[in-house]
Amino acid sequence: MYQFLSLIGRRRTVVGLSALLMVLGGVNLWHASKNGTQTVAIPSTSQLQGSTEDAETSRQRRLSIPVAQRPDPRQIASFSILRTRPERVPTKLIFPLERFPTALRRRIISNPAHGMNWDLGQRLAGAPGRGLWLVPAKNYLCLLWLPFRGTPRQTCAPNGIAITYGLAIVILSAHPRHLPQSGSRFMVGVAPGRANRVLVRTGKLVRVRPVGESGLFTLRDSATSPPDRLTFK
């Protein structure tokens, strides 16, 4: 279950969640694979909103949203990276022909979920893998990560959620070779506002990680479950 925790002082808190089905333009980006790798997104938009839609209705709704023409002022105010010149998401890299047939790739690119605008994407330098992009959408904000191997991972949230709780993608693997470096858990995310560190709480375990100038933060450790809570300071 996804639960909200009340805001305490200036802390912004978001709870980790169980495995989530993520869809980018109708393509399933989440799976608990046979090799034991699992992807978890923070936050889960459907759970946050208490959605009762079935998967197909939800997918059609996401794909029917018009493409955003510019970043929302609230997004710009909360994420400094969006105040710089955009770096278009390289869709040919994200959706290579050898893995995505031409017709499918064209449909994904021309009809992105939540009205994402590939041209407005901002690459967060220093992220592991082949790239991490913060992508404005229509009243939503999305985080898209491309690992060195495998499919892209994505999470999206409404503006109000994203600018308060940030966005993060967590990879859990029973086989460390499937992660960017050693360990069984890998996290990459972007923090809102002027946070300079993030506390990752998993049970009694607390990890403190720095937040870069662009809002980027990462974590690699030996934990085997998603975080219970992220606290930005």
N, C-alpha and C positions, 0 to 999 in steps of 0.2 A: 504494500500500500504506500502511496505517496501522501505524506502529511506535511502541512505547513507548520513551521515553528514561528512563534511570535517574534517580532524584532526586539532585540534587547540592546538598548543604548544605540550606538552607531553600527552595530553589527548587522550584516545582511546574511541570512542563513537560508540554505536550501538543503533539502533532504535527498539522500540517494534513493534509488528506486529499483524495482525488479526489472527484469529484461523487458525490452520495449520493441515493438515493431516500428521501424522507421521507414518511411517511403519518400523517395526522391523522384518526382515525376512519375510515380506509379511503379518504380522499381524497388523491390524489397532489398533494403540495405542492411537488415539485421538478420543474423541467424546464430543459433547455437550449433556450431559445425561439428562434424564428426571428430575433428582434431581437438575438441574441447575448448575452442575459442568462443567467447561470448562478448557482445557489445552492449553497453548500457549507456543511455543518453540522459543527461540532466539539463533541463527538466523534462518530464513527460507531459506534453501539452494536453493530451486527451484526459489524462488522470487529473491534472490540475483543474480542468474545466468540468470535471465530472461528466464527461461525454457519455451518452447512451447510444451513440450512432454505431451501426455496424461498420465493419472495416471498409466495405465497398462504398457506402454512403459517405464516410469520412474521406476516403480517397478522392471521390468525385468532387466533393466540396473544396478540398485543398487545390485541386487542379483547375477549378473554375474561377479562381481569384485572378483579377487582372494584374499584369506585371507592374511593380512599383516603378515610378518614373524618377524618383529621387529618394535619398534617405529621409526618414522622418526626423524632424527637429529634435525629438526626444532621444532618438538613437544617437544623433550627432553629439548631443550634450553629454551623454553617458559613456560613449566609447570614442576616445580621442583619435583612434586609428581612422574613424570615418570622416575626420576633418581633413585628411590628406587626399591627394589625388588617387582615384580608384585604380586598382590593378585587376583588370577583368579576369574572371575565373576561366582558366584554359580548358574549355569543355572538351576539346579533342584529346587532352591528356586525361581528363576525368572519365570520359566515355570513349575509349579507344575502339576502333573498328573491329579489332580481333575479338573483342568481348561483347560489343554492342552492335547488332546489325544496323545498317544505315537508316532504315525506316524507324526503328525503335529509338535510335540516338536522336534523330531529327525531332521525334515527338517529345522526348524528354527535354531537349534544349528549348524548343519553342513553347512548351507548356509546363513550366516549372511549378513545383508545389508552392503554395502560399504566395504566388506572385513574385518569386525571387527574381531579381534582375542580375544576371551574370555580369553585366557591364559595371555594376556598382560594387562588385566584390573587392574586399581589401585583404591582401595577403599578410599574415602575421609572420614576420621574419623570425627565424630561429626555431620554428616548430619542427619536431622530428617528422620523418616521412618525406613525402614529395610535395607537401604543401598544406597549409591550413588557411582557410578563408572565412572571414566574417562577411555575410551576404545580406544586405537589406532586402526585405520583402514587403508586401502590402500589409502594414500594421503588424508585421512579424519581423523577427531577426533570426537568421540561421547561421549555424556553424558547420562548415564542411571540411572534413579532413581526408586527405589521400595518403594512405600508408605506402611504404615501398612495395608491399605485396598485398594483393587482395582488393576487395571492392572499397569504394569510398564510404565514409561514415558521415552521418549528418544528424543534427538535432535542430529543431526550430521552436520558438516560443513567441507568444504575443509580446508586443513592446513592453507592456507593463511588467510582465514576468522577467523578460530578458534584462531590462535595465535595472531591475532590483536584485535578481538572483544570479545573473550571469548565465553562461552556457558552458557545458563540458561534455566530453565523450570519454567513456571509460571502457578499456579493453581488458577482459579477464581471460587468461589462458592457462590451461593445464600443462602446456608445452612452451616454455620461455622463448624458444626459437621463433615463435609467431609474433613476438612483441619487438619493438624497436631496439630494446636492450634487455639485459637480464632482469629477471623478476617475473612474477605471475600477474601483476596488475600494472596497467599503464593508463594515465589520464592526461588529457590535453584539453585546455579550456581557455576562456577569455573572461576576465573579471570586469564588472561594471564600475563606473565612477573612478575614484582616485585610490582604489585599494592598492596597497603595496605588498601584501602577503595574504595567503589563504591558509586556513587551518582545515585539514582534511581529517575528519573524525570517523573511525570505523570501530565500533565497540569502544574499548578502552584505549585503543591505539590512536594517537594524534600525530599527524605529520604536518609540519609547517613548511610551506614553499613560497618562494618569492614571486611576486607578480612583476613582469617586465613593463617597460614604458608603454608598450602597445596594449597591455592588458593580458598578455599571454602568460599562462602558467602550465607547468607540466609536473608529473609525478610518476616515478617508477619505484615499486616496492614489491614485497613478497606476499602482500595481503591477497586473499582469495575471494573476497566479496566486495561489492560496491560500497562506497562510503555511505555512512548514515547521515552525514551532514557536512556541508562546506560553509565555513564562516570567513567572510572577507573583512579585512581590517586595513 
